């Protein structure tokens, strides 16, 4: 009877954990991808410099998170207040997402500040959310529970997008309703976050701080993590490649909606449909590339997904019209799932079993660091090229400074050429990945694990 009760309680906690992902995926789908990114660029800034300011906002938010994440991770491990910190960060994300409703045309600083704060809350909350996985799942089911959370989270993003789509469709051209979708997203996030905050019980005992403060512990742990991986040559080469290609992945993700609106005139409704398509193909891609990885090797699978991603992003420079954009978006979503999921799997292959946590800690650090540069480069490239071209045409007497047609055309040219920056990140990362030897990396991990266990090697 007691065992049955424990099993039911564990299932309830796992579903509470899943539902948090179900809710917070709505933020990524609506704020980052489908609605606010384009609204900020087209409605708030209403000019070519909007892309640069959007990229700058993302860079600032990711830089802050990259700096504070090791400290947050220490708080998660050395306190039994993970849920309390999760509540604070979730509240921060929800509050500032809802306040985005008040951002209107010309409110550039307000729009940037509120978004940066919401993004910091969202990203920081994930540190504590991820740390609760060990409280809701046994060691032998960590992979399954984590995968379920990711899949259910994707469904949450799609469901929220469908509601937002209905709101916009029933009120076409209504700016107030468009901004209300951000309030709805914040409420949606909060509602589905509540079960995790009330149902999950923290079971893993806090680690002993031995009199040290959390800041010192965070710095010491960062040193230990770096020291743990520095002797694994193939893993280090893989991390260098990831630092580069992940910049391209993040930039493509954060600017997909803006590119669609600027280059192809995609409407709000079409953008939401586009993001739904990308989410669906992303789910399919994660399963397909997992199978490919098992059959041909995970590095080869990652190479294939990067090649498809490069082809899809590169093709965007030459296409016209919404339908080709949708098709390429579907292909990119499929490939992106392979890049992200296979990258995560390769870490477990290159890590000795007893040092998996340290290797994933380094992987998380590399991922956050690599998210800083790409969006900024993409944004400033798009705005910079547009501004340079417009100035050149005006100085040559070919157009007037206030020509709406010239502004639109130069902005489109700027964004098309800025796409090259994404391709470069992906291509350079791919070239570095080719030097990674999966078999040698796996062998090094196995030998290290045997040595740690005192076995003959």
N, C-alpha and C positions, 0 to 999 in steps of 0.2 A: 504494500500500500504506500509505504514511504517512498519506495523507488518510483512508483507510478506518479506520485505527487512531484518528486524531484524532476522527472522527465517532462511532465507538463509545464512546470515552472521554467525549465530550460528552454522549451519550445516557445513559451510566451516571451521570454527575454530575447530569443533570437528574432522573433517576429517584430518585437519592439525595435531591435537594432536594424532590421531590414527597413522598417517604416521611416526611420530617420533618413536613410539614404533615399527612400521614395520621396521624401519631402525636400531634402536639400538639392536633389537633382533638378527640381523645378527652378531653383535660383539660377543654376548654370544654363538651363535651356532658355529661360525667358530673359534674364538680365544680361548674361554674357553673350548669348547667341542670337536670339530671335528678335527681341524688342528694344531693350535699352541701348545697345551698342549703336544701332542705326538711328534711334531717336536722338541720341546725344550728338551724333555726327551730322545728321540732316536737320533735326529740329531745334536743337539747342545752340550748337555752334553755327550751323547753316553756312558752312564754307569749307574750302579744301583743307584748311588747317585742322579741321575736326578729326581727321585720321591721326595726325601727329599728337593731338591732345588725348585722344583715346588710347593710343599706344603708350603715351607718357603716364597716364593714370594706371594702366596695367603694370607698367614697369615699377612705379613707386610702390604699389600694393604688394607685388611679388618680392620686391627688395626688402620691405619691412617684414614680410612673413619669413623670408629666408634667414633674416637676422634673428628673429625671435623664436623660430621653430625649435632649435636645440633646447632652449630654455623651457619652452612649453612641453617638449617631450620629457624633460627631467621632472617637471611638475606632475606629469601623468604617471610616471613610474615611482616617484618618491613621496606621493601623497595618496590618500584615499578620497580625494576630492575631484576625481576625473569628471564625474557628473556635474559637479558644481561649476567647474571651469567650462564644461561643454554648454551648460545653461547660459553662462555669461557670454560666450562667443556666439552662440546661436541667437541670443537676444540682441546682440550687437548687429549681426547680419540682418535679422528680421526688422529691427527698428530702422536702420539706415536704408534698407530696401524699400520699406513703406514710405519713408520720407522723400524718396526719389519722385513721388507723385508731385511734389511742389516745384520740381525743376522745370522751368519753361524756357522759351527762346531767350537767349542772351545770358542765362544764368550759368555761365561756363564754370566759374570757380566753384559754385555751389554744387553743380552736377558732378564735377570731378571729386570734390571732397567727400560727398555723400557716397559716391560709388566706391572710392578707395577704402573708406571705413567699412562699408558693407562687404567688400571683397576680403579685407583683412579678417573680419569676423567669420566669414564663410570658410576661408582657407585654414585659419587657426582652429576653428571648431573641428575640422577633419582630423587634426592631430589627436584630440581627445576621443573623438568618435572611433577612430581606428584602434586606439589603445584599449577600448572596451571589448574588442573582439575576443581577447583571452578570457574575459569574464562571462561570455555567453556561449563559448564553444570549447569543447575538449580538444586536446592537441591533435587527435586523429581526424577531426572534422573542421579544422581551421580553413582548409582550402575550399571545401564545399560551402561552408557558411559565408565565407568571403565572396565566392562566386555568386551565390544566391543574392547577396546584398547588392552586388554590382548590377545583376540582371533586373532585380526588382526596382532598383534605383532608376534604371533606364526607362522602365514602364511608368514610373512616377513622373519623370520629365515629359514623356509623351502625353500622359493624361492631362497634365497641367497645360501643355501647349494646345490640346484640343479644346479645353475650356476657354483659354485666351483667344483662340481662333474664333470660337462662337461669339465671344464678346465683341470682337472687332468686326466680324461679319454682320452682326445685327446692328452695329452703329458705325457704318463706313465713314471715314474721314473725321470722326469725332476724337479730337485730341484729348479731351478729358477722359474718355473711356480708355484710350490707349494708355494714359498714365495710371488709370485705375487698375489695369492689368498687373502693374507692379505691386500695388497694394494687395491684390488678390494673391499674387505669388508669395508675398511675405506671410500672409495668413496661412496659406497652403503649407508653406515650410514649417511654420510654428505648430500647426495642428498635428502634422505627422511626426514632428520631433518630440512631442509631449510623451508618448508611450515610452520612449527610451529614457527620458528624464525621470519617470515615475516607476517604471516596472523593473528596469535592469538593476541588479544588486552587484556592487563591486566585491568580488571574491578574492582576487589576487591581492595578497598582503603588500603594503607599501615596502619599498626597499629601504634599508637603513642608510641614513645620511651621514652617520658617524660624526656628527657635529659640524659638518661642512654646510655652507649655505648653498642654495640651489644654483646660483650663478656659477660658483666655483665647480660644482658637480657637473653642470652643463658643459663647461669648457673642458674639464677633464675627460668627460665621456666623448666629446668630439675628438680629442686627441687620441683616445683609445681606439675609436672607430677608424680614424685615418691610419693609425699604426697597424690595425688588424688586417687591412686590405692591401697595404703597400707592397707586400711580398708576392702578391698574386698578379703576375704580369698580364695574363689574358683578361682578367677582370678589370684591371686598370685601363687597358686599351679599349675595352668595351665601354667603360665609363666616359672616356674621352670622346669616343664616337657619339655616345648618347648626349653628352653636353652640347654637341653641335646639332645633331638632327632633331633633338627635342625642341630646340628653339624654333625650327621650321614648323613642327607640329603645332606648337602653342600659337604661333603667329597665324597659321592657317585657320585654326579653330576660332581665335578671337576676332579675326577680320573677315570671316566667311560672309556674314550678313552684310557688312559694309561694302565689300566687293560686289555682292549681288545687287545691292541698291544703286551703287554708283555706276557700275559698268553695264548692267542689264535692266535697270529700272524696275527691279523686283519690288512689288508692293508689300505692305505689312502682312497681308494674308498669305501671299506667296512665300514670304520668308519663313513664316511659321510652318507651312507645309514642307518647305525645304528642310528645316531643322528636324521635323518629324521623320522625314525620309532618311536623313543622315543618322538619326538615332536608331532607326530600325536596321539599316545596313550595318551599323556599328555592332549591334548585337549579333547579327549573322556572321560578320567578319571574325568576331572573337572566337566563335565555335569552329569556323572553317580553318582558321590559321592554327588553332590548337591541334587539329587533326593533321594538317600539313606538317607542323613542327615535329610531331611524333614520327612521321613517315620519312621526312627528308632532312631532319635536323633543325634545331630551333634557330641557329644562325642563318641557315639557308632560307628558312621561312621568313625571318626578319628582313633579309635582303630582298626577297620577292615583294614583301609588303611595302618596303621603301621605294622600290622601283615603280610599283603601281601608284604610289603617292606622288612621286616625282612626275610621272606621266600625266596624272590627273591635274595637278597644280600647273604644270607647264602648259597643258592644253587650254587652260583658262585664259591664257594670254591671247588666244587666237579665235575663240568662239564668240558668237553673238546670239542673243535671245535667251529667254528663260528656260526653255526645254533642254538645250545643251548644258546649261548651268546646273539644272536639276540632275541630269545624268552624271555629270562629272562630280557633283556633290555626293551622289550615292556611291560612286566608285571611291572617292576620297574617304568617306565614312567607313566603308568596308576595309580599306587599306589601313586607316588610322587605328582601327581596332586591333589589327595584326601587330602594328608597330608597338602599341602600348602594352598589349597583353603578352606578347612574346618577349619584349624587353624585361618585363617583370619575371617571366619564367626563367630567362637566362641567368638572372641573379641567383636563383636557387640552385642552378646547375654549377655555377662557378664558386659557390660558397660551401665550405665545410659545414656539415650538418649542425655541429655544436656552435658555429659562429654565424648562423643564418641571420640572427637579429642585427648583428653589427654590419653585415653586408647590406641588408635591407635599409639600415639606417644611413649608410653611405649612398645607396641608391636614391633614397628620399632626398638627401641633401643635394645630390647632383641634379635631380629632377627639378627641385625648387630653384636652384641656381640657374639652370638653363632656361627657366621660364622668364627670366628678367630681360634678356637682351632682344629676343626675337620680336615681340610685339612693338618695342620701341623703334627698332630698325625699320620694320614694315611701315609703321605710322609716319615716321619722319621721312622715309624714302618717298612715300606716296605724296605727302604734302610738299616736300622739298622739290621734287621733280615738277610737280604741277606749278608751283610758284616760279621756279626758274624758267619754265617754258612760257608761262604767261608774261613774265617780265621781258623775255627775249622778243616775243611777238609784239608787245606794246612798244618797246624801244625801236623795233624795225618799222613801226608805223603800219603794221598789217592789221592790227585790231585796236579797239579802244579799251581803256582800262576797265570800264564798267560793262563790257559786252557779256551778257549772260551766256550766249552761245559759246564764246571763247572760254569762259570760265568752266563751263560744263565739259567741253572737249578736252581742255588741258588737264582737268581733274581726272577724266577717264584715262587719258594717256599716262598720267602720273601713277595711277593705281595699277594699270597693266604692267608698267615697268617695275613697279615695286614688288609685284609678284615674283620677279626674278630673285629677290632677296630670300624668299621662302625656298625656292628651288635650290639656291646656292647652299643654304643651311642643310637641306636634305641631302644634296649631292656630296658635299664635303663629309658629312656624317657617314654616308654610305661608303665612301672611299676608305675612310678610317676603319669602318666595320670590317671591311674585306681583310684587314690584317689580323683580325681576331681569330684564334684557333679554338674552336669549341671543344674538340677532343682533348687538347692539351690543358685547357682550363678545367675541364671536368676531372681529368687525371690528377691535376695539382690539388684540387679540392679533396679528392679521395685520399691522396697520400697524406695531406695535412691532417685530415680527420683521423686516419689510422695512427699517425704520430701522436696526436693529442690523446688518443685512447691507449697509448703505450703498446701498440701492435707492431709486429715486425714488418718493415717496409723495404 
